[in-house]
Amino acid sequence: MKLATLKDGTRDGQLAVVSRDLKNAHIADGIALTLQRALDDWHFIAPQLEQLYERLNEGRTHRHFDFDPTRCMAPLPRAFQWADGSAYVNHVELVRQARNAEMPASFWHEPLMYQGGSDDFLGPTDDILLASEEWGIDFEGEVAVITDDVPMGTNAAQAASHIRLLMLVNDVSLRNLIPAELAKGFGFFQSKPASSFSPVAVTPDELGEAWQDGKVHLPLRVTWNGALVGQPNAGVDMVFSFPQLIAHLAMTRNARAGSIIGSGTVSNKDARKGYTCIAEKRCLEMIADGAAKTPFMQFGDTIRIEMLDAKGKSIFGAIDQKVAQGGAPKARH
């Protein structure tokens, strides 16, 4: 099934079920007010949402309405945890190669992961408001999963059963702030502002045969200022599957229902597939020519991130945003 969170003036929004073709939606107020509520009691609530989803797809509901992505918040407007991995080691290898840094062998055997801010996510069409272009504004196209409760010590084989939903991510990065932060030894903080998520989150069964081995075997399409810049396959060159990323997260702690785990920048070794973040393009330029030529994003730039099924239909809807100058978005009440 497909689920969305609609803007209603509250911090956590209103849970809605969305039809498979993304044309219609139905408020789930009689079942669960928010997605977090559904995740907290998934085994009881999910079957009820599934029944509503079936009726919506069959045209047997009376209170459905046109689905409008501009009304959407992130599926989870705030989450208990946002942990972003770096499952596509090719991306990491290119970054290190561009600055003549050695690639530790451990990177191929143990996932990299950072814990990002999860108290304020952006909706799929919200502007990316930032104070300065000099920060090196970059997009990052990713896939993410949402889990139920994952006990500490869960291994990869067990972790697969804890994946409840998937969605797309724009993990906005401020590249010119990263070097100084990493040099301090504590990792990302100010260089990682609010991330953005697709209009809908979907259950794994919606992906059909594209969901295999804990990976999504479909291209991720990234369009920057109207030009397609990348469409790498998210299932290719993903060294660490989502179950492996979840197991890494849960090695020393519990992960509670509503935890979001990101794949990291989707990247293929085949450079002809393009790029899903500007930093990777710049790394390729540095490796080839000794200097980066592609600029980072400017105010007024647009970014669109989407995944299509084998029939060319959008699965998650599109992240479709503009970069704009400003401070923090208006506070939600």
N, C-alpha and C positions, 0 to 999 in steps of 0.2 A: 504494500500500500504506500501511498504518498501523503505526507503530512506537512503542514505549513503553520506558521504562527503569524496571525494578522495583527496589525496595529490597532489598538483600542484605547490608547491613552495610559495604559499601565506598563510597568516595567517588563512583565513577562508575556504580555499579549494574550491573544485568544487562539486556542488550538483549532485547526480546521483540517478536514480531510479533503484532499484534492484528487480529481479524477485522473486516470492514467494518461489521458491526452492533454492534461493541464488546462482544460477549458472551463471546468466547473469546480466549485468548492462547496463545502457544507460545514457549518459550525458544529463542533463536537461538544457543545455546552452540556448536553445531557449525559455525556460520558466522562469527559475530563476537561477542565478549564484550560490547562496548560500542558505543553509537551513534557515538562519535568514531572508533572503529576502522573502522566501516563507511564513514564519510565520508572517511577518509584514503585508502581504496582503493575508492571508490564503483563504478567501472565493473566491477570484478571481483566485489565482494561484493553489490551491489544485485540483480543477476539471481538470485542464490541466495536472497536474502530474498524476492524476488518469487515464486519457485517455492513457497517455504514458505507465503507468503500465499495463494496460489491453492489449495493443498491445504487450508489451514485453513478457507477460505471454503467449500470443497466438502465439508468434513467428512471428509477423508481423512488426518487426523493421529491419532496414538494417544496423544500426550503433552500434548494441549492441556488447559487448565483454565479455570475461570471468570475472566474479566477483572475485576479489582477496582481502581478508580481510587485507592482509599486506600493501595494498595501502591506507587503510582507516585511516583518522583522526577520532577523536570523531565526532559523528553526528553534534554536535555543538562544534567546536574546542575551542571556548570561548563563554561565555554566559553572559547576563546581570545580571543573578542571579542564584546561586546554593544554595538552602536551603535544608538541609538534616534533615528529621524527625527521630523519633524513634518509629515507629508504632507498633513494636513487643515488647510489654511491658514485655513479658517473658524474653527477653534478658536483659533488664534493671534490672529486679527483680533478675536474677541470679548474675549479677555483684554486686549488693548491698548485696545480701545474702552472697557472697563469702568474702566480707570484713566486715560482721556483721553490715551493715548500715541499718537503718530503711527505708522501702519503703513508701514514702508519698502517701496518698490516692489520691491526685490530679493527680498522674501520670497515673491513669486509666481513667481520665476524660478530661485531657487537654494534647495535644501532646507536647513532647519535640522536640525542633528544634534548629539547629544552622545554621549560614550563613557561608558557606565555600568560599574559593577562586575560582573564576570562570573565571579568565583571561587566564588560560593555562591548558587545559585538555589533558590527554594522549589518544592516539589511542588504539584500541583493542589489538594490538600486539607490542606496544612500550615497551621498557624496562622500568622498574621502577628503576630509578637511584637515589641512596641515598648514603650519605657519610659514614654512620656508621651502623653496625649491632647492636650496643649497644642501638640504639634508640628503639628497640623492634618492628620490622617491622611486620605488620599484614595486611591481606586482609580482606575485608568485602563485601560479596555478597549481592547486593540489586537490587531492581527494582526502576525505576524513570519515571516520566512523564514530558513532556514538554507542557507548556500552551501557549495560546494566551493571549491577554490583559485581566487581571482579575481586575475588579474595586474594590476599597476598600469597605469593608463591604459585599462582596459576601458571601453568606452562602453555606453550604455543598450541598444543593439541587441544587443550581445554579452552583456550581463550576464544577460539572461533565461535563457540556457542554463546558467548557474551556479547557478540556484535548484534545490535538491534537495528541501527539505521546507518545510512551512508549519505554524504552530501559533498558538495564542492566547496573549495575555499579559495579566497584571495588573501594570502598571508602577506599583507602590506609590509614592506621592509624599507628602512631608511639607511641606505648603503653607506653613506658618508659618516654616519654615526657609529657604525659597527666596529671599525678597527680599534677605536679608543676604548670602547666598552669591553671588547674581548681582551684587550691588553691588561685590563684590571683583574682578569682571572675569574670573574663572577658570571660572565655570559651576557646574553641579550637582555636589555630592559627598555630604555628609551628608543632604541633602534627598531623596536617592534610595537607599533601602535595597534589600534583595534583591527582585528581581522574581519573579513566579510564572508558571508556564506550564501549558498544558493537558496532560491525561493522555497524549495521543498527538500525534505529529507525522505529517503525511500528505504523500504525494507530490502534486504539482499535479494529476495526472490524476484523483485522487479527487474533485476539485471539479467535474469535468465542464465544462459550459458556463458555470458560475459563475466559472471562471478565465479571464479575458479581459484582454488588454492589460496583463498584469502586475498585475492587481488582482483582489480577491475580491468578486464582485458578489452578496453575501448580507448579510442583517441580522446585526448582532452584538447579542445579547440580554444585557442587564445587569440583574440583580435584586439589590436592596439590601434586606436584612432582609425578604425574601420578597415585596417589591413590585417589579414591573417598572418600571424608571426610564428605560430607553432601549433602542431597537432600530434605530439608524441603519444604513443600508446601507453596508458597507465599500467598495463600488465606486463610490459616489456622492460627489462633492466631494473625491475623493482627487486632489489637484493633481499630486503626484509619485508615479509608479508605483514598484513595487519595483525594476525594472531601473534606473530613474533614481536611486533611493536608493543602490543598489549602486554605480553608476557614480560618484556623488558621493563615496562612501566610498573608492573605489579610485583617485581622481584622483592622489593623491600617495604611495600605499602599496599593497602587496599585501594582500589579505584572504585569510587561510588557511582551509582546510577546517574547518568547525565555527563559522564566524562567524555571528552572529545579528544580523539587521537588523530593527528594529521600525518599524511604520508611524506611531507616535505615536497620540494619542487619536483614535479614530474619531468623526467629527463630521459631521453634515449641516446644511446651511443651513436646512432645514425643521425648525424647533424642535419641531414636533409629533412628531418621531421620538425625542424625549427626549435624554438625555445618557449618556455613558459615563464621566464623571468629575464629581465634585461641584463642582470649580472652575468648570466651564463653566456649570452651573446657577446658581452664585452670581454669575457675570459677567452672565448674563441678568437676574437680579434687580437687580443694581446699575444696569444700563442702563435698566431699566424703572422702578424705584422709588427708585434712589439709594442702596440699602443691600442687602447680602446677608443672606438670612434662613435659608437651609438650612445646618445645622451640618455640620461634618466628622464623620468616623466616630468612634465611641466604642468602648471595650472591650466585647466581647460582640456587636458588629455582625457581620453576615455579608454576604458578597458572592459572587455567582455570575455567571460569564461563560461564554457558550455560543453556538455557531453551529449552526443547523439547516439541512438541505438543503431542496429544494423539496417533499419529502415529509414534512417535519417530523422527520426523523431527525438525531440529533446526529452531527456530523462528527468533532470533535476530543475529544469528551467535555467535561465541564464543569470549569472552575476553580471550586471551591466552598470558600471559606475563612471563617475567623472571625478577628477582630482580638482579640488578648489581650495582657495586660500581661506583660512579661518581658524578659529580656535576649536574648542571641543563642541560637538553637537549639542543641541538643546537637551537639557536633562529630562529624563523620563520620570514620571511620577507614579 
